[in-house]
Amino acid sequence: MAYPLFTRGSIIPEAQIAPEAKEWIELAKKRARSDRIPHTYYVLAKNPRLVKAWVQAVQELIPIPNRFGAAQGVAGMLISHARGCRTCFDTSRQLLLKLGFDDGALDSMCQLPATLPLPERDRRFVEFTLRVARDPQELKPEDFREMERVGFSKDEILEMIGVAAYWSLATTLAMAVDAGLSDG
């Protein structure tokens, strides 16, 4: 019989969270404009330094407001889908539903990412960010020159890399914590 590394008891009740971790969790709730945040924060709450790093990564790599708008959420959903992270996928999908996307359009994006129903600039943002997250070792200088040719600045390209890095971190962290909570 397999035993989970973490149990549902590993999710610390808010009343038992260390003050420093609680501050960072409250900041995450404020940023999300919600009293609910993913359970990952509560598993990490045993180590305030990890909660702080997680919240800071979100703040720095996924700024609100951001220059790419909903395209950033679409990129996050598709990266989460590609990496098989249900927690991140559900979180990003809920955000997109709140922004006015419908279930059918989101399902279509997941099934056929090459046919994204987005404006050209947003589509290129999503495609490049997804490529950075999936196959960074396959990127060539020409890929960056092409993004500049179609109107993206070097700063915007670096921001796309940051978005891909954030979702790679988020999916790895969430899947590892979820695996630790799993019964087998």
C-alpha positions as CSV (number, residue, x, y, z in Angstrom):
1,M,0.0,0.0,0.0
2,A,1.4,3.4,-1.0
3,Y,1.4,6.1,1.6
4,P,1.2,9.8,0.6
5,L,4.1,12.0,1.6
6,F,1.6,14.7,2.7
7,T,-1.9,14.0,4.0
8,R,-4.8,16.3,4.0
9,G,-3.6,17.0,7.5
10,S,-0.5,18.5,5.9
11,I,-2.6,21.4,4.9
12,I,-2.2,23.7,7.8
13,P,-5.4,25.4,9.2
14,E,-5.1,29.1,9.0
15,A,-5.2,29.5,12.8
16,Q,-2.0,27.5,13.0
17,I,0.0,29.2,10.3
18,A,3.1,31.1,11.4
19,P,2.6,34.9,11.3
20,E,5.2,35.4,8.5
21,A,3.6,32.7,6.3
22,K,0.2,34.2,7.1
23,E,1.3,37.6,5.9
24,W,2.4,36.2,2.5
25,I,-0.8,34.1,2.2
26,E,-2.9,37.2,2.9
27,L,-1.0,39.0,0.2
28,A,-1.7,36.1,-2.2
29,K,-5.5,36.3,-1.4
30,K,-5.5,40.1,-1.9
31,R,-3.8,39.7,-5.2
32,A,-6.2,37.0,-6.3
33,R,-9.1,39.1,-5.0
34,S,-10.4,36.0,-3.2
35,D,-10.6,34.4,0.2
36,R,-9.7,31.2,-1.5
37,I,-6.3,30.3,-2.9
38,P,-4.9,26.9,-4.0
39,H,-4.1,24.4,-1.3
40,T,-0.5,24.5,-2.3
41,Y,0.0,27.6,-0.2
42,Y,-1.3,25.8,2.9
43,V,1.0,22.8,2.4
44,L,3.9,25.3,2.0
45,A,2.9,27.2,5.1
46,K,5.1,24.9,7.2
47,N,8.0,26.8,5.6
48,P,7.3,30.6,5.5
49,R,10.4,31.0,3.2
50,L,8.7,28.9,0.6
51,V,5.4,30.7,0.8
52,K,7.3,34.0,0.5
53,A,9.3,32.8,-2.6
54,W,6.1,31.5,-4.2
55,V,4.2,34.7,-3.7
56,Q,7.1,36.8,-4.9
57,A,7.4,34.6,-8.0
58,V,3.8,35.3,-8.8
59,Q,4.1,39.0,-8.2
60,E,7.3,39.4,-10.3
61,L,6.6,37.0,-13.2
62,I,2.8,37.4,-13.5
63,P,2.3,41.2,-12.8
64,I,-1.2,42.6,-12.5
65,P,-2.0,44.5,-14.6
66,N,0.1,43.1,-17.3
67,R,0.8,44.2,-20.8
68,F,-0.4,41.0,-22.4
69,G,-3.9,40.8,-20.8
70,A,-5.9,37.6,-21.3
71,A,-3.2,36.1,-23.6
72,Q,-1.1,35.6,-20.4
73,G,-3.9,33.6,-18.9
74,V,-4.4,31.6,-22.1
75,A,-0.6,30.8,-22.1
76,G,-0.8,29.6,-18.5
77,M,-3.8,27.4,-19.2
78,L,-2.1,25.8,-22.3
79,I,1.2,25.3,-20.4
80,S,-0.7,23.7,-17.5
81,H,-2.6,21.5,-20.0
82,A,0.6,20.5,-21.8
83,R,2.4,19.6,-18.6
84,G,-0.7,17.8,-17.1
85,C,-1.1,20.0,-14.0
86,R,-4.8,19.9,-13.1
87,T,-4.5,22.4,-10.3
88,C,-2.9,25.1,-12.4
89,F,-5.1,24.3,-15.4
90,D,-8.2,24.7,-13.3
91,T,-7.0,27.9,-11.7
92,S,-6.0,29.5,-15.1
93,R,-9.2,28.3,-16.7
94,Q,-11.4,29.8,-13.9
95,L,-9.6,33.2,-14.4
96,L,-10.3,33.0,-18.2
97,L,-14.0,32.2,-17.5
98,K,-14.2,35.3,-15.3
99,L,-12.7,37.3,-18.1
100,G,-15.5,36.3,-20.4
101,F,-14.2,33.3,-22.3
102,D,-16.7,30.5,-22.7
103,D,-16.0,26.8,-22.0
104,G,-16.3,25.9,-25.7
105,A,-13.6,28.4,-26.7
106,L,-11.3,27.2,-24.0
107,D,-11.8,23.5,-24.9
108,S,-11.0,24.4,-28.5
109,M,-7.8,26.2,-27.5
110,C,-6.6,23.1,-25.5
111,Q,-7.4,20.7,-28.4
112,L,-6.0,22.8,-31.2
113,P,-3.6,25.5,-29.8
114,A,-2.5,26.3,-33.4
115,T,-6.0,27.7,-34.1
116,L,-6.2,30.1,-31.2
117,P,-9.1,32.5,-31.7
118,L,-7.1,35.5,-30.5
119,P,-5.8,38.7,-32.2
120,E,-2.6,38.1,-34.1
121,R,-0.3,39.7,-31.5
122,D,-1.9,37.7,-28.6
123,R,-1.7,34.5,-30.6
124,R,2.0,35.0,-31.2
125,F,2.5,35.8,-27.5
126,V,0.8,32.5,-26.5
127,E,2.6,30.4,-29.2
128,F,6.0,31.7,-28.3
129,T,5.4,31.5,-24.5
130,L,4.1,27.9,-24.9
131,R,7.2,27.0,-27.0
132,V,9.5,28.5,-24.4
133,A,7.9,26.4,-21.7
134,R,7.8,23.2,-23.7
135,D,11.1,23.2,-25.6
136,P,13.5,26.0,-24.5
137,Q,16.5,24.0,-25.7
138,E,15.0,24.1,-29.2
139,L,14.9,27.9,-29.4
140,K,17.2,29.5,-31.9
141,P,18.4,33.2,-32.4
142,E,16.1,33.3,-35.4
143,D,13.0,32.7,-33.2
144,F,13.9,35.9,-31.2
145,R,14.6,37.9,-34.4
146,E,11.2,36.8,-35.8
147,M,9.4,38.0,-32.6
148,E,11.2,41.4,-33.0
149,R,10.3,41.5,-36.7
150,V,6.6,41.1,-35.8
151,G,6.8,44.0,-33.3
152,F,7.7,42.6,-29.9
153,S,10.4,44.5,-28.0
154,K,13.3,42.7,-26.3
155,D,11.7,43.6,-22.9
156,E,8.4,42.0,-24.1
157,I,10.2,38.8,-25.2
158,L,12.0,38.6,-21.8
159,E,8.6,39.0,-20.2
160,M,7.3,36.1,-22.2
161,I,10.2,34.0,-21.0
162,G,9.3,35.0,-17.5
163,V,5.7,34.0,-18.0
164,A,6.9,30.6,-19.3
165,A,9.3,30.2,-16.3
166,Y,6.5,31.1,-13.9
167,W,4.1,28.4,-15.3
168,S,6.9,25.9,-15.4
169,L,7.6,26.6,-11.7
170,A,3.9,26.6,-10.8
171,T,3.1,23.3,-12.5
172,T,6.1,21.6,-11.0
173,L,5.3,22.8,-7.5
174,A,1.6,22.0,-7.7
175,M,2.1,18.6,-9.3
176,A,4.7,17.6,-6.7
177,V,2.6,18.8,-3.8
178,D,-0.5,17.1,-5.3
179,A,1.5,13.9,-5.8
180,G,2.5,14.0,-2.1
181,L,-1.1,14.4,-1.1
182,S,-2.2,11.5,-3.4
183,D,-3.1,8.1,-2.0
184,G,-1.3,6.3,-4.7
